[in-house]
């Protein structure tokens, strides 16, 4: 145990939750038989308490599989947090990497650390009395936001259009729909109908969830060039950086990808290769590695649009020089007492210290397992 000069971590609580979705959703991976419909989000939480009485909250997530492994790894290394100074986030993160060095520095191992890392950043901003965006250095108090959850493939076209209208009326600024069905003509029909429904002025994105090969993706991209899409997301396998780069060079429509990558080196390969890089804080291992990706992207004058977990990404998007889009998906909202304010196409940064989040009382309904570690004197 390390003796800290300032404050010290006195307690760590880890929780594993299964948050049900109101309606199971399907994307291209489901339409082509590779996965089953998504019916819940599994969440790993970390609550850190300090000797001075401060508390930080962080979380990670998985879809379909992985959270039990994250939780198990976090339990194994969690006691290494006790006694460390929570302000020394880089040092603490490195100590946890070394505690689990034999399982590497990406994937499940660092996704488990993401919950801890987010809790440390939440704690640091609370100590400063600032929202996380302000601690990092905000460029704006709100960010552009688009909705994804209304555009999944299991929904009939009329429902997709109705939910798009509802999102826009509720203050959302853009709409994203899923594509990548076995028959590309059906994708094009749905997309054309949604574009006609929302009008030419509404920002519209599509997401293929890694469905196509390079030739199919190029054909789709050429077919939609006149639709003025904000981007085509994940047209190819997530690890095909070269293929995405070729598409970005061949098409006028921007290419976006990166959400599935779980390490900084993989994401760095996309910078300069695609138009929009889409890191995900829980998947890349926390805010600490995310900031490395963002700094390199900024140096290359690249656009960034973080994936999912709007509750974290609204802060990071506000602190990025070139204004990103933040994805609005409300699936995790029931876990928290607070709600994000959305109006006039923008998501507002909370004015509360840290992330501005606290676990809701009803979160216990979805708790599967939890464990708590305490230092001396607690």
N, C-alpha and C positions, 0 to 999 in steps of 0.2 A: 504494500500500500504506500502511495506517495503522500508526503506531507506537503500541503499547499500553503503558500505564503498568504494568499488572500482567503476568499471563500473556499469551501470544499464541498464536494458531492457527498451527501450523507445518506441518501436513499435513492433507489432505482426501482420503479415498478414497470413490469412488462405485461401487456395484455394482448390476447388474441381474440379477435372478434369476427363474426360472419354477418355482414350486413345484407339483408335480402333486397333485391330489386323489386319494384312494384310490378314490373312486367319483364319477363326474360327477353333478351335481345339477341339478334343474329346479324353477323356481318358476313363477309365473303368466305371466311374460314368455315363458317357453319354451312353456308349455301353450297359449298363444295365438299362437305362431309369430313373436313379435317378436325372440327371441334363440335361440341354440343352447344346449344344456346346458353348464354351467360345468365345465371339466375341470382348471383350474389357476388359481393366484393369481400374478400378476406383482408383483414386489416391487422397489422402489428402496431401497437402503441407503445410509447416509452414516456414515462413521467419521471423527471429527475427533480429531487428535492435537495436543497443545500443547507449547510450549517447555519447560514444567515436567514433561512426561512423562505427563500425564493423557490419557485417551481416552474419547470419548463415542460412543455408538451410537444411530442413529435410523433410521427406515424409513417409507416410504409404500407404497401398493399400488394396483393397479387390477384389475378383472375384465374379461377379454375384449379390451380395447384401452386404450392410453393410456400404458403405462409407457415405451415407446421415446421418446415425446415428452417425458415427465417427465425421463427420463435425459438427453436431448439438452439440455433447458433447464438442468438442474442442472450439466452440464458447461460450458455457456457462462458461467454466473455463478459457478461454484465457486471460481475463483481470487480473487474479491473477498473471500473469507473469510480468506485468508492475511494474517497480521500483525494481525488484529483481536483485541480482548480478548474471549474467549468468554463472559465473565460479563455482558457488555453485550448481552443477547439481543435486546432491543427495537431497539437501535441496529443490530446486525448484521442483523436481519430487514429493517429498513427499507432498509439499504444494498443488500440483494439485490433488494428490490422495485424500487428505482430502477435497478439494473443491468438489469432486464428490464421496465422501465416500459412499453415500447411494446406488450407483449402483455397488459397489464392486471394486475389484482389479484385474480383468482379463477381457477377452473378449473385447467388443466394447469400454469400458471405457479406458482401458490401451492401446488399439490399437490407439485410438485418441491421447493419450499422446505420442505415439511412434514418431509421426511426430515432436512434440515439442522437445522431448529428443534428437532425431538425429540432429535437428537444433542446440541444445545447444552444443553437442559434435563437430559438424562442426565448430561452432563459437569458441570453446575453442582451437581447433587445429589451426584455422586461427590466433588467438591471439598469439599463440606460433610460428607461421610461419612454421608449420610442417604438412605434411600429417597425417591424423588421425592414420594410422598404426604406424607412428613414435612416435606420442604422446603417444600411448598405450604401445609402446615398441615392435618393429617389430623383428621377427626372420628371416625374408626373405623379399626380394623385389618383389617376384612374387610367385604365387601359382598355383598348378595343377588345370586345368579346364576341365570340360566335358560339352557337349551340350545335352540339352533335347528337344528343340523346334522342332527338325527335326524328332522326333520319336513318334509322336502322332498317335492314332489309326485311325483317319479319312484318313490318308495318305496311299495310296497303297504301297505294299512292295517295288516296284521298286523306288518309290519316297523316301521312308525311306533310302534305300541303297544309292541313289544318294546324298541325303542331308548329310548322314554320310560321304561320300567321300569328299563332299565340305567342311564340317566342319574340317575334318582332314587336308585337303590341306590348309585351312585358319589358321592353327595353334592350333586348339583345340586338347586336349590331350586324351579325352575319349568320349564315346558315351553312352547315355541312351535312351532306348526305353520303350514305354508303353506296359503293358500287362494287363490281367484281363478281357479278352473277355468272353462272355458266354460259348464258347467252348474252353477249355484250350488247346486242340490240335492245334488250330489255333495260339495261343500264342507261343507254342513250335515250330511250323513250321516257324513263322516269326523270332523268336529269332535265331533258327539254321541257317536260311538264312542270317541274319545280321552278325552272328559270322563268317560264311564262307566268307562273303563279305569283312569284315574289317580285317580278319586274327586273329590268336590266340594271337598276341602280343598287340593288341589294348585293353585298358581297356574298359570293357563293363558292364553296369548296367541295371537293369530293375526296373520298378515302377508299382505296381499293384493298387495304389490309393485306398487302403482299400477294395479291392474287395472280398477277399476270407474269408471263415471260417477257423478254425484251421486245419481241416483235409485236405481241398483243398490246403492250403498254404504249408503244409508239403509234400503233393504229388508233387506239383510243384517244391519245393525246392530239393527234392530227384531226380526229373527228370533232373534237370539242374546242378547237382553237378560237372559234368565233363566239363562244359563250362567255368569254371574259371571266374565267374562273380565277379566284385568288391563288389557288394551287391545286395540284393533283398529289394526293398524299399516299405514300407507300405503294406505288404501283408495282414494285418488284420485291423480291426477297430482301429482308431488312439488312442483310450483310453484303448485298451486292452494291458496294459503293461505286464500282466502275460502271455498272449498268445504269444506276441513277444519274451518274455524271453524264453519260452519253445522252440520256433522255433530256436532261436539263439543257444540254448544248443544242439538241435537235428541235426543241419545242419553244414556242413563245410563252406558253403557260408555265408558271413556276412549278418546280418539283420540290416536295417537302418529304422528309423522312428523318428517322432517328429515334423514335419513341421506344423501340424494342431493344436498343443497345444498352448494355449494362456495364460499360467501362469507358473511361475517358479516351483511351487510344482509339476505340472503334468510332466514337463520335467525332474525334478530331479528323478522321479520314474524310468525313462528309463536308468539312468546312472548305469552301472554295469549289466543292464538287457539285453541290446542290444549291438551290436558291434559298431554301428555308430549312434550318436545322431544328429538330424537335426533341430536345432532351427532356427527360422525365426524372425529377428529383429522387423519388423512391427507387427507380430502376437503376439510375447511374450511381447510387450509393449515398445520396444526401446532398445538402446544400453546398458543402465544402467542395466535392468534385464538380458539382454543377457550375460553381463559380469559375472553376478552371476552364471549363468548356466555353462559358459565356465570355470570359476575357479573351480567349483565342479567337472566338467568333467576332468579337468587337474589333480586334486587331485586323481581321480580314474583311471588315466592313460587311459582315454577313447578317442576314436576318435570322432571328430566333423566335420560335413559337412553341413554348413548352407544352407538353402533353398531359392532359387530365389534371388531377389534384389542384383545382383552381384555388383552393384555400391556401396553398403554399405559393403557387406560381404567380398569383396576383402581385405579391410583394416583389418577386424576382423580376417580373416583367416591368414593373414600375421603375426598377433600378437599372434597366438596360438602355443604352443610349438611343438605339433605333427602336421606335415603339413596336413591340410585338403584338400579336393577337394572343389572347388567353382563351382556352377552351372551357366552355360552360357545360359541365355535366354534373347534375345534382345528386348523384348516387351516394356520396359520402355525407351529404348535408345532415341526414338524421343523426349522425354520430355527435354533432356539435350543437351547443345551445345557440350560437350566433349564426346570422345569415349575412351573406355578402349583399351589398346594395348595388343594383344594376339599373341604369337608366340612360336614355339617349345613346344607346349602343355601346355603353362603357361599364366596366366593372370597377367599383371604387375600392381603393385600398382602405382597410379598416383603420380607424384612428386610435384603436386600443393598442397597448404595448404588446410587443412580440408578434406572433401570428394573429393575435386577437381571438383565440379559440379556447373553448373549454369543453370537456366531454359532457354530453347531455345525460340527464338522469336515466333516460330510457336506454342508454347504451348498454347497460347491464343485461338487458333482454337478449343481446346478441353476443355476450361474453362466453367464450368457449373455455379459456384457461387464463390464469394470470399467476405471476410470481413477484415477490418483492425482496430486495436486498437492502440491508441496513448496515451502516458503519458503526463504529464504537460509540456508545452513549446514546443510541437511538432505540 
